[in-house]
Amino acid sequence: MQTLDSNICRRSFLGQTAAGLGGLAFNSLLQAEQSPKQALMSLAPKAKRVIFLYMAGGPSHLESFDYKPMLEKMNGQSMPDSFTKGQPIAQLQGKKLTCRGPYFKFSRHGKSGQQISDVFKHIPKIADDICIIRSMHTEAINHDPAHTFMNTGTAISGRPAMGSWFLYGLGSESQDLPGFLVLTSTGGGQNQPIAARQWHNGFLPGRLQGSQFHSTGDPVLYVRNPKGVSTRSQRDVINASQALNKIRASQLEDPEIATRISQYELAFRMQASVPELVDLSKEPKQILNLYGTKGADGSFAGNCLLARRLAERGVRFIQLYHRGWDHHSNIEKGMYSTTKLVDQGSTALIQDLKQRGMLDETLVVWAGEFGRTPMAQGSGRDHHMKAFSIWMAGGGVKGGVTYGETDDFGYNPAVNKMSVHDLHATMLSLTGMEHEKLTYRYRGRDFRLTDVKGRVVRKILV
């Protein structure tokens, strides 16, 4: 172990030779912080970026993508004990469990004949572009830990978000915007809260933290110069700050100082790029009509359009949360209301990316944190972690296919069970990374997004 004296001597030496060894050490440090981790790219990448459409609150798979005729037939009858005895059930624990059939009819769509609930009016148009996964399951039964598990691969708070892991492995293609961006919208049901730690970098370098964009007004607070401050004078302030930070970095060798330097530069460039990003005056009217939005209006549809614009500008991981899927009561009305807010935007994003030739290199995921019980909770459904449905599109995923099945009641996966770890492993694989090799050493242990689990689901890949 080095003594305090030796540390002082080393720092003093580096400080006195900043133009030599100290400068070289700093430059290599900064370069390592900014460059993609190419050593992790051991697979042929299909996708350059990820857009994750996060349906916060737990959409019911039984009213969306998983039709169950037996559950419909058993409507109003007791749920068989063989399914529920000794099983974790959230707010229905200890209560009489009654089957509740689907509230909506299902129809087949596209050449593939994908079965989708009639509550969706637009998603059926992209039936041949999406892969519906009906056998998802998670390990957390309540919202906050389930959000944490979906986002970080563990229910333990404080671990890095998946967007941070992707940015760590791939680096950023954008010089003017953060590589991991988050937008949120609400409406249609109970607005289950989400926390900023869902897009936190955890123990990964600070530059990998997700940045939340506001979808109305200035996307980033204080992005514009104060009145009376010119771009040139702002540049002078940045240059002076950067010079001081470089001196400090050469003395302390602290990687977070390198992060600070790169983030100051990024913030300065964002002052020009962000206003242009949200200026939708050049978007054709047919595109605005396709999404069903006037632009950056705070709606999910508006955020989907911004997501496409962010993808065009090289943002690596884009996450759109819609908070409105928590339907413990009046699920029929709630599903209709919430679906109406996300249906057109989700569909338009796939269609828009496809017509621009971007879908093949963009992985789109549509998912919530868990599903809903086959048993009634009054006029709604309770949390269900055993089974739920998601869909994926683009970026090397087969379109027009359904993967996995649940049992006759939609309670448990019955065929091709798929976990959150499997989802993460598959997503990483599609961007060219092996999930077992994407590791980060912290406190003596090599951590990874998929923990010690996860497998790539190759049957859904092109």
C-alpha positions in Angstrom: 0.0 0.0 0.0 1.3 3.4 -0.9 2.0 5.8 1.9 0.7 9.4 2.1 4.2 10.7 1.4 4.5 8.6 -1.8 1.1 9.8 -2.9 2.1 13.4 -2.4 5.4 12.9 -4.3 3.6 11.2 -7.2 1.0 13.9 -7.5 3.6 16.7 -7.2 5.7 15.0 -9.9 2.7 14.8 -12.2 1.6 18.3 -11.5 5.1 19.7 -12.2 5.3 17.7 -15.5 1.8 18.4 -16.7 3.0 18.9 -20.3 4.7 15.5 -20.1 3.7 12.5 -18.2 0.8 14.2 -16.4 -0.6 15.4 -19.7 -0.3 12.0 -21.3 -2.0 10.3 -18.3 -4.8 12.8 -18.5 -5.3 12.5 -22.2 -5.4 8.7 -22.1 -7.8 8.9 -19.2 -10.1 11.2 -21.1 -9.9 9.1 -24.2 -10.8 5.9 -22.3 -13.8 7.7 -20.9 -15.1 8.8 -24.3 -14.3 5.9 -26.5 -16.7 2.9 -27.1 -15.6 -0.3 -25.4 -14.7 -2.0 -28.7 -13.3 -5.1 -27.0 -16.8 -6.0 -26.0 -18.1 -5.9 -29.5 -17.5 -9.6 -30.2 -20.7 -10.2 -32.2 -21.9 -8.8 -35.5 -24.2 -6.0 -34.5 -27.7 -5.8 -36.1 -28.9 -2.7 -34.1 -27.0 0.6 -33.7 -29.4 1.9 -31.1 -32.4 1.0 -28.8 -35.7 2.7 -28.3 -37.5 1.3 -25.2 -41.2 2.1 -25.0 -41.8 1.6 -21.3 -45.5 1.1 -20.3 -45.2 1.9 -16.6 -47.9 0.4 -14.4 -48.2 -3.1 -15.8 -50.4 -3.5 -19.0 -52.7 -6.4 -18.8 -51.5 -9.1 -21.2 -55.0 -10.6 -21.1 -56.5 -7.4 -22.7 -53.6 -6.8 -25.2 -51.6 -9.7 -26.7 -52.5 -12.9 -25.0 -56.0 -14.2 -25.8 -57.3 -17.0 -23.4 -60.6 -18.7 -24.6 -60.6 -20.9 -21.4 -60.4 -17.9 -19.2 -63.3 -16.4 -21.1 -65.3 -19.6 -20.7 -64.5 -19.7 -16.9 -65.5 -16.1 -16.4 -67.1 -15.6 -12.9 -66.1 -19.1 -11.7 -63.5 -19.9 -9.0 -59.9 -19.9 -10.1 -58.4 -23.4 -9.8 -56.4 -23.8 -6.6 -53.7 -25.7 -8.5 -52.6 -22.4 -10.0 -52.8 -20.1 -7.0 -52.2 -22.1 -3.9 -49.1 -20.9 -2.1 -48.3 -18.4 -4.9 -47.5 -14.7 -4.3 -50.4 -12.5 -5.1 -50.3 -8.8 -4.4 -53.5 -7.3 -3.0 -55.7 -10.4 -3.7 -53.9 -12.5 -1.1 -56.4 -14.3 1.2 -59.4 -13.3 -0.9 -61.7 -15.3 -3.0 -60.2 -15.7 -6.4 -62.6 -15.5 -9.4 -61.7 -15.9 -13.0 -62.2 -12.8 -15.1 -62.4 -13.3 -18.9 -60.9 -10.8 -21.3 -62.8 -7.5 -21.7 -62.0 -7.2 -25.4 -62.2 -9.4 -28.4 -59.1 -10.5 -30.2 -58.6 -10.6 -34.0 -55.9 -11.9 -36.3 -53.9 -9.3 -38.4 -51.4 -9.2 -41.2 -50.1 -12.0 -43.3 -48.7 -13.5 -40.2 -52.1 -13.7 -38.5 -50.9 -12.2 -35.2 -53.6 -12.2 -32.6 -54.0 -8.8 -31.1 -56.8 -7.3 -28.9 -59.4 -5.1 -30.6 -58.6 -2.4 -28.1 -55.7 -1.5 -30.3 -56.7 0.4 -33.5 -53.2 1.0 -34.9 -50.7 -1.6 -33.7 -52.5 -4.3 -35.9 -51.1 -2.3 -38.9 -47.6 -3.4 -37.9 -48.5 -7.0 -37.0 -46.0 -8.3 -39.6 -43.2 -6.1 -38.2 -43.3 -7.0 -34.5 -42.4 -10.1 -32.5 -44.9 -10.7 -29.7 -43.5 -12.4 -26.7 -46.2 -13.9 -24.5 -44.0 -15.8 -21.9 -42.2 -13.0 -20.1 -41.9 -13.3 -16.3 -40.2 -11.2 -13.6 -39.1 -11.5 -10.0 -40.8 -8.6 -8.4 -44.6 -8.2 -7.6 -44.8 -4.5 -6.7 -44.2 -1.6 -9.0 -41.0 0.1 -7.7 -38.9 -3.1 -7.4 -40.4 -4.4 -10.7 -39.4 -1.2 -12.4 -35.9 -1.5 -10.9 -35.7 -5.2 -12.0 -36.7 -4.4 -15.6 -34.3 -1.5 -15.8 -31.3 -2.8 -14.0 -31.6 -6.6 -13.9 -31.9 -6.6 -10.1 -34.5 -5.4 -7.5 -31.7 -3.8 -5.5 -31.8 -0.1 -5.9 -28.6 1.7 -6.9 -27.4 -0.5 -9.7 -26.7 0.9 -13.2 -29.7 1.2 -15.6 -29.7 -0.8 -18.8 -29.3 2.4 -20.8 -26.1 3.1 -18.9 -24.9 -0.4 -19.6 -25.6 0.0 -23.4 -23.8 3.3 -23.4 -20.9 1.8 -21.5 -20.5 -1.0 -24.1 -21.2 1.0 -27.3 -20.2 4.5 -26.6 -22.2 7.4 -28.1 -22.5 8.3 -31.7 -23.7 11.8 -30.9 -21.3 14.7 -30.3 -24.1 17.2 -29.4 -26.5 15.2 -27.2 -26.2 12.7 -24.3 -26.1 9.1 -25.4 -28.9 8.0 -23.0 -32.1 10.1 -23.0 -35.4 9.7 -21.2 -38.8 11.3 -21.9 -42.0 10.7 -19.9 -45.7 11.1 -20.4 -48.9 10.3 -18.4 -52.6 9.6 -18.8 -55.3 7.0 -19.1 -55.1 5.4 -15.6 -53.4 5.7 -12.3 -50.1 7.4 -12.9 -47.8 5.1 -11.0 -44.7 7.1 -10.0 -41.2 6.4 -11.4 -37.9 7.6 -10.0 -34.9 9.1 -11.6 -32.8 6.3 -10.2 -34.4 4.1 -12.9 -32.0 5.8 -15.4 -29.1 6.3 -13.0 -25.5 5.2 -13.8 -25.1 3.4 -10.5 -21.4 2.5 -10.0 -20.6 3.1 -13.7 -18.9 6.4 -14.7 -21.1 9.4 -14.2 -21.1 10.3 -17.9 -23.3 7.2 -18.5 -26.2 8.4 -16.5 -29.5 8.9 -18.4 -30.6 12.5 -19.0 -34.3 13.3 -18.7 -35.6 15.6 -21.4 -38.8 17.6 -20.8 -41.2 17.2 -23.7 -42.7 20.7 -23.4 -40.9 24.0 -23.2 -37.1 23.8 -22.9 -36.2 20.1 -22.9 -33.2 20.8 -20.6 -33.5 23.5 -18.0 -31.1 26.4 -18.5 -30.0 25.2 -21.9 -30.3 28.7 -23.3 -27.9 31.4 -22.4 -29.1 33.9 -19.8 -30.1 37.3 -21.1 -27.0 39.4 -21.9 -24.7 36.3 -22.1 -23.3 35.7 -25.6 -22.2 32.4 -27.0 -18.6 33.7 -27.2 -18.6 34.8 -23.5 -20.1 31.4 -22.5 -17.3 29.7 -24.5 -14.7 31.7 -22.5 -16.2 30.5 -19.2 -16.1 26.9 -20.4 -12.5 27.2 -21.6 -11.4 28.7 -18.2 -13.3 25.9 -16.3 -11.9 23.2 -18.5 -8.3 24.5 -18.0 -8.7 24.3 -14.2 -10.3 20.9 -14.4 -7.4 19.5 -16.6 -4.9 20.8 -14.0 -6.8 19.1 -11.2 -7.2 15.9 -13.2 -3.5 15.6 -13.8 -2.9 15.9 -10.1 -5.6 13.6 -8.8 -6.2 11.1 -11.6 -9.9 11.1 -10.8 -12.0 9.7 -13.7 -15.0 11.8 -12.6 -13.0 14.9 -13.4 -12.6 13.6 -16.9 -16.4 13.1 -16.9 -17.0 16.6 -15.8 -14.8 18.0 -18.6 -16.6 16.0 -21.2 -20.0 17.0 -19.8 -19.2 20.7 -19.8 -18.2 20.5 -23.4 -21.4 18.5 -24.2 -23.6 21.0 -22.3 -22.1 23.8 -24.4 -22.8 22.0 -27.7 -26.3 21.2 -26.5 -27.1 24.9 -26.4 -27.1 24.8 -30.2 -28.4 21.3 -30.8 -31.4 21.1 -28.4 -33.4 24.0 -29.7 -33.0 22.6 -33.3 -34.1 19.1 -32.0 -37.4 20.3 -30.7 -38.1 22.6 -33.7 -40.6 20.5 -35.6 -41.5 23.2 -38.1 -39.7 21.3 -40.9 -41.5 18.1 -40.2 -44.0 17.4 -43.0 -47.6 17.6 -42.1 -48.1 13.9 -43.1 -45.5 12.9 -40.5 -47.3 14.9 -37.8 -50.6 13.3 -38.9 -49.0 9.8 -38.8 -48.0 10.3 -35.2 -51.2 12.1 -34.3 -49.4 15.0 -32.7 -48.6 18.7 -33.3 -45.1 18.1 -32.1 -43.3 18.5 -28.7 -46.5 18.7 -26.7 -45.8 16.4 -23.8 -47.8 13.5 -25.3 -46.5 10.0 -25.8 -47.0 10.4 -29.5 -45.0 13.6 -29.5 -42.3 11.8 -27.5 -42.2 9.0 -30.2 -41.6 11.6 -32.9 -38.8 13.1 -30.7 -37.4 9.6 -30.3 -37.1 9.2 -34.0 -35.3 12.6 -34.3 -33.0 11.6 -31.4 -32.2 8.3 -33.2 -31.3 10.2 -36.3 -28.9 12.3 -34.3 -27.0 9.3 -32.9 -28.5 8.9 -29.4 -27.7 5.4 -28.4 -30.4 4.5 -25.9 -33.8 6.3 -25.9 -36.4 5.4 -23.2 -40.0 6.7 -23.3 -42.1 6.1 -20.2 -45.8 6.3 -20.3 -47.3 6.3 -16.8 -51.0 5.2 -17.0 -51.3 1.4 -17.0 -52.1 0.7 -13.3 -55.6 -0.6 -13.6 -56.7 -2.1 -10.3 -60.3 -1.0 -11.0 -62.4 -0.3 -14.1 -59.8 -1.9 -16.3 -62.1 -1.9 -19.4 -62.3 1.9 -19.5 -58.7 2.2 -18.3 -57.3 0.0 -21.0 -59.3 1.9 -23.7 -58.1 5.3 -22.4 -54.5 4.4 -22.0 -54.2 2.5 -25.2 -55.7 5.4 -27.1 -52.8 7.5 -25.9 -49.9 5.2 -26.9 -51.3 3.1 -29.8 -50.9 5.5 -32.7 -47.5 6.8 -31.5 -46.0 3.4 -31.0 -47.2 2.3 -34.5 -46.1 5.5 -36.2 -42.6 5.1 -34.8 -42.2 1.7 -36.4 -43.7 2.9 -39.7 -41.6 6.0 -39.7 -38.4 4.2 -38.9 -39.2 1.6 -41.6 -39.9 4.1 -44.4 -36.6 5.9 -43.6 -34.6 2.7 -43.7 -33.8 3.0 -40.0 -35.8 0.1 -38.5 -33.3 -2.6 -39.5 -30.7 -0.8 -37.3 -33.0 0.3 -34.5 -34.2 -2.1 -31.9 -37.6 -1.1 -30.5 -39.0 -2.7 -27.3 -42.6 -2.2 -26.0 -42.9 -3.5 -22.4 -44.1 -2.8 -18.9 -42.8 -4.1 -15.6 -45.2 -7.0 -15.2 -48.7 -8.1 -16.2 -52.1 -8.5 -14.6 -53.9 -11.4 -12.8 -56.4 -13.7 -14.6 -58.4 -13.2 -11.4 -60.7 -10.2 -11.0 -60.0 -7.4 -8.5 -63.4 -5.9 -8.5 -63.6 -4.4 -12.0 -59.9 -4.5 -12.4 -56.9 -6.8 -12.2 -54.0 -7.0 -9.6 -50.3 -7.1 -10.2 -49.0 -10.3 -11.8 -45.3 -11.2 -12.1 -45.6 -14.8 -13.3 -46.5 -13.9 -16.9 -46.9 -10.9 -19.2 -46.5 -9.9 -22.8 -44.2 -7.5 -24.6 -43.2 -6.9 -28.3 -40.0 -6.2 -30.1 -39.3 -4.9 -33.6 -36.4 -4.0 -35.9 -32.7 -4.4 -35.2 -32.4 -8.0 -36.1 -35.7 -9.3 -34.6 -38.0 -11.4 -36.7 -41.3 -9.7 -37.6 -44.7 -11.3 -37.7 -43.9 -14.0 -35.2 -45.2 -14.9 -31.7 -42.8 -16.4 -29.2 -43.8 -18.3 -26.1 -47.2 -19.3 -24.6 -48.9 -19.1 -21.3 -51.2 -21.7 -19.8 -55.0 -21.7 -20.4 -55.5 -19.0 -17.8 -52.6 -16.8 -18.7 -51.1 -17.4 -15.2 -47.8 -19.1 -15.9 -45.5 -19.4 -19.0 -46.1 -22.9 -20.5 -43.8 -22.8 -23.6 -40.5 -21.0 -24.1 -40.4 -19.1 -20.8 -38.5 -15.9 -21.1 -37.1 -13.9 -18.2 -36.0 -10.2 -17.9 -32.4 -11.4 -17.9 -33.1 -13.2 -21.2 -34.5 -10.0 -22.6 -31.5 -8.0 -21.6 -29.1 -10.7 -23.0 -30.9 -10.7 -26.3 -31.0 -6.9 -26.5 -27.2 -6.8 -25.9 -26.6 -9.5 -28.5 -28.5 -7.6 -31.1 -26.2 -4.6 -30.6 -23.1 -6.8 -30.9 -22.3 -7.5 -27.3 -22.1 -10.7 -25.3 -23.9 -10.2 -22.1 -21.4 -12.4 -20.1 -18.5 -10.3 -21.3 -20.1 -6.9 -20.6 -18.8 -6.5 -17.1 -17.6 -3.8 -14.8 -15.4 -4.4 -11.7 -16.8 -2.7 -8.6 -15.7 -3.5 -5.0 -13.8 -6.6 -6.0 -16.6 -8.1 -8.1 -17.3 -8.2 -11.8 -20.9 -7.0 -12.3 -23.0 -7.3 -15.4 -26.6 -6.3 -16.5 -27.7 -10.0 -16.6 -26.2 -10.8 -13.2 -25.2 -14.5 -13.3 -28.2 -15.4 -15.5 -29.6 -14.7 -18.9 -29.6 -16.4 -22.3 -29.9 -15.1 -25.8 -33.3 -16.1 -27.3 -32.1 -16.9 -30.8 -35.4 -18.2 -32.1 -36.7 -14.6 -32.4 -33.6 -13.3 -34.3 -33.3 -12.9 -38.0 
